Amino acid sequence: MNAIDILARQLWGMWAGLVALVPNLVIALVIIVLTWVAARFARGVVDRVTSRAAIRESLKQLIHTIVTIGIWIVGLIVAATIVLPGLTPASLVAGLGVGTIAIGFAFQDFFQNFLAGILIMVRKKMRIGDVIECEGIIGKVEHISLRETHVRKLSNELTIVPNATLFKNPVEILTDAAQRRHEIIVGVSYDTDLEEARTVIREAMTGIEIIDQDRRIDIFAREFNSSSIDFLVRWWAGSKPYDMHESRDRVVRAIKAALDRAGIEIPFPYVTNTFKTAVPFQSEDSGAPPSP
């Protein structure tokens, strides 16, 4: 028997095995198609159920993803056992267990972000639409996926933040409540009657409708500054960034106008020029060389 006969027998055996495997391949293909149909049907059912439930959008996406992945895993396992009859679900799970260790080391960051995404979606805080601050990033949460979160900055740039970053670092949710407290510093001159200044500032704050007048407005004499005595002024207004800027603008303009009407000075900061040196006077007949 020469090499050509051996090669021909092997090719014939491979062809015969492939022909014998065709029914299994057809059945596996049908199962994959049925899995695709079942996944679409399950997504529709999940969408209808979650649309009636009062749950967050991120949690709806998590349920949707888990149901879809679960159906596809079951369908692919069944199709694999049909194509390879010697492969049982138990051996497949055991093989996946060994392979998962190597995959886990290779894709450690991926799985870390994946698990962090699940935990972020499950917890109640940080919903889509919230304005957050984390690691110097301030913006509005637009989308939360299993791996990353899309944050739209206030200047309209889109920042894609890994979920592990949001999970491991402190996150300030600026819009967690409808209102938050804002504050500014107001300085008055040293010859000012502080009680009169406090009264003028409080009356100016009372006339601003954007401020929540039902909550306390704080006006505290804070410190002796270099050229002024500083008041800390605090009030409650909307928690969104635009509300913060608008209320601060109204407060600053109202206080400035009220202090001007009352004749109370807002002094400039006193700055000492340490670079100036005195130059002694030299008469023309002194004979001394002129100073440099």
C-alpha positions in Angstrom: 0.0 0.0 0.0 1.6 3.2 -1.1 1.1 6.7 0.3 -1.6 7.6 -2.2 -3.8 4.8 -1.1 -3.4 5.7 2.6 -4.2 9.3 1.8 -7.2 8.3 -0.2 -8.6 6.1 2.6 -8.2 8.9 5.1 -9.9 11.4 2.9 -12.7 8.9 2.3 -13.1 8.3 6.0 -13.3 12.0 6.7 -15.9 12.4 4.0 -17.9 9.5 5.4 -17.8 11.0 8.9 -18.8 14.4 7.6 -21.8 12.9 5.7 -22.8 10.9 8.8 -22.6 14.2 10.8 -24.8 16.1 8.4 -28.1 15.2 10.2 -26.6 16.3 13.5 -25.4 19.6 12.0 -28.9 20.2 10.6 -30.5 19.5 14.0 -27.9 21.8 15.7 -28.6 24.5 13.2 -32.4 24.2 13.8 -31.7 24.4 17.6 -29.7 27.6 17.1 -32.5 29.1 15.0 -35.0 28.1 17.7 -32.7 29.6 20.3 -32.7 32.9 18.4 -36.5 32.9 18.2 -36.8 32.1 21.9 -34.4 34.9 22.8 -36.4 37.4 20.8 -39.6 36.2 22.3 -38.1 36.3 25.8 -36.9 39.8 25.2 -40.4 40.9 24.2 -41.9 39.3 27.3 -39.3 40.9 29.5 -39.9 44.3 27.9 -43.6 44.1 28.5 -43.2 42.9 32.1 -40.5 45.5 33.0 -42.4 48.3 31.3 -45.3 47.8 33.8 -42.9 47.6 36.8 -41.6 50.7 38.5 -37.9 49.8 38.2 -35.0 51.8 36.9 -33.9 51.8 33.3 -30.5 50.3 34.1 -32.1 47.4 36.0 -34.4 46.8 33.0 -31.3 46.5 30.8 -29.6 44.2 33.2 -32.7 41.8 33.3 -32.9 42.0 29.5 -29.2 41.1 29.1 -29.2 38.2 31.6 -32.3 36.6 30.1 -30.8 36.8 26.6 -27.4 35.4 27.6 -29.0 32.6 29.6 -31.1 31.4 26.7 -28.2 31.5 24.3 -25.9 29.6 26.7 -28.5 26.8 27.0 -29.1 26.7 23.3 -25.4 26.5 22.4 -24.8 23.8 24.9 -27.6 21.7 23.5 -26.4 22.3 19.9 -22.8 21.3 20.9 -23.9 18.0 22.5 -25.8 17.1 19.4 -22.9 17.8 17.0 -20.5 16.0 19.2 -22.3 13.1 20.8 -19.4 12.2 23.0 -19.6 15.6 24.6 -22.0 15.6 27.6 -23.2 18.7 29.6 -21.1 17.6 32.6 -17.9 17.3 30.6 -18.6 20.6 28.9 -19.2 22.4 32.3 -16.0 20.8 33.6 -14.0 21.9 30.6 -15.4 25.4 31.0 -14.4 25.4 34.6 -10.8 24.7 33.7 -10.8 27.2 30.8 -12.4 29.9 33.0 -9.3 30.1 35.1 -7.1 30.9 32.1 -9.7 33.2 30.6 -10.1 35.0 34.0 -6.4 35.9 34.1 -6.4 37.0 30.5 -9.5 39.1 30.8 -9.3 40.2 34.4 -10.1 43.9 33.6 -13.0 42.9 31.4 -14.7 40.7 34.1 -14.0 43.3 36.8 -15.9 45.9 34.8 -18.6 43.4 34.0 -19.2 42.5 37.6 -19.0 46.2 38.6 -21.6 47.0 35.9 -24.0 44.4 37.4 -23.6 45.8 40.9 -24.1 49.4 39.6 -27.3 48.4 37.9 -28.6 46.6 40.9 -28.0 49.3 43.5 -30.6 52.0 43.7 -28.3 55.0 43.4 -26.9 56.6 40.2 -29.7 56.4 37.8 -29.6 57.4 34.1 -30.1 61.2 34.0 -28.2 61.9 37.2 -25.4 64.4 37.2 -22.3 62.8 38.9 -18.7 63.7 39.8 -16.0 61.0 40.0 -12.3 61.3 39.5 -12.6 64.8 38.1 -15.3 63.9 35.7 -18.5 65.9 36.0 -21.5 65.1 33.8 -24.8 63.5 33.1 -25.2 59.7 33.0 -26.6 58.8 29.6 -26.1 55.0 29.4 -25.1 52.2 31.7 -23.9 48.9 30.2 -22.3 45.8 31.7 -18.8 47.1 31.0 -18.9 50.9 30.8 -20.9 54.0 31.6 -21.4 56.9 29.3 -21.2 60.3 31.0 -22.0 63.5 29.0 -19.9 66.3 30.4 -21.4 69.8 31.0 -19.4 71.0 28.0 -21.1 68.3 25.9 -18.1 65.9 25.5 -18.9 62.3 26.0 -16.7 60.4 28.4 -16.8 56.5 28.5 -15.9 55.5 32.1 -15.1 51.9 33.0 -17.6 50.6 35.5 -14.8 49.5 37.8 -13.7 53.1 38.1 -17.2 54.2 39.3 -17.5 51.2 41.6 -14.1 51.5 43.4 -14.0 55.3 43.7 -16.3 57.7 45.6 -19.0 59.1 43.3 -20.9 62.3 44.1 -24.4 62.3 42.8 -25.2 66.0 42.5 -28.9 65.4 41.5 -29.7 62.7 44.0 -32.2 65.1 45.6 -34.2 67.9 44.0 -32.4 70.6 45.9 -29.0 71.1 47.4 -27.3 73.8 49.4 -25.2 76.5 47.7 -22.9 79.1 49.2 -20.8 82.1 48.4 -18.4 84.4 50.4 -19.3 88.1 50.8 -16.7 90.5 52.1 -17.4 93.9 53.7 -15.0 96.6 54.9 -13.7 96.7 58.5 -15.6 99.9 59.3 -19.0 98.3 58.5 -21.6 97.6 61.1 -21.8 93.8 60.8 -25.4 93.5 62.1 -26.5 96.1 59.5 -24.6 94.2 56.8 -26.2 90.9 57.9 -29.7 92.5 57.7 -29.1 94.0 54.3 -27.8 90.6 52.9 -30.8 88.8 54.4 -33.3 91.2 53.0 -31.6 90.9 49.6 -31.9 87.1 49.8 -35.6 87.2 50.8 -36.6 88.8 47.5 -35.1 86.1 45.2 -37.8 83.7 44.1 -35.5 81.0 42.8 -34.3 80.3 46.3 -36.4 78.0 48.5 -37.6 80.5 51.1 -39.1 77.8 53.2 -35.7 76.4 54.1 -33.2 78.2 56.3 -30.9 80.9 54.8 -27.6 81.1 56.7 -25.5 84.2 57.0 -22.4 83.8 59.2 -19.6 86.1 59.9 -16.7 83.8 58.9 -13.3 85.3 59.2 -11.0 88.4 59.3 -9.5 88.6 55.9 -6.7 90.8 54.7 -8.9 93.7 53.6 -12.4 92.6 54.6 -14.6 90.8 57.1 -16.1 87.8 55.2 -19.6 86.5 55.5 -20.6 82.9 54.5 -24.0 83.0 52.8 -25.8 79.7 52.2 -29.1 78.9 50.6 -31.1 76.0 49.1 -32.0 75.8 45.4 -32.2 73.3 42.6 -29.5 70.6 42.4 -28.8 70.7 38.6 -25.7 72.6 37.5 -27.8 75.2 35.6 -29.9 75.8 38.8 -26.7 76.3 40.7 -25.3 78.9 38.3 -28.7 80.7 37.9 -29.3 80.9 41.7 -25.7 82.1 42.3 -26.0 84.7 39.7 -29.2 86.0 41.2 -27.8 86.0 44.7 -24.6 87.8 43.8 -26.4 90.5 41.8 -29.0 91.0 44.5 -26.5 91.3 47.4 -24.3 93.7 45.4 -27.2 96.0 44.6 -28.4 95.9 48.3 -25.0 96.7 49.7 -24.6 99.6 47.2 -27.9 101.0 48.2 -27.0 100.8 51.9 -23.6 102.4 51.3 -21.7 99.4 52.5 -18.3 98.9 50.8 -17.1 95.7 49.3 -13.3 96.3 49.4 -10.7 95.2 47.0 -8.2 92.7 48.3 -5.2 94.5 49.8 -2.0 93.5 47.9 1.5 94.4 49.1 4.1 94.9 46.5 7.2 93.4 48.0 9.4 94.1 44.9 9.5 97.9 45.4 12.7 99.2 47.2 13.4 102.7 48.3 16.0 104.7 46.3 17.9 107.3 48.4 17.9 110.9 47.2 21.3 112.1 45.8 22.0 115.7 45.3 23.8 116.9 42.2 26.8 118.3 44.1 27.3 115.5 46.5 29.8 113.8 44.3 28.4 110.4 45.0 27.7 108.2 42.0 24.1 107.9 41.1 22.1 105.0 42.5 21.6 102.2 40.0 
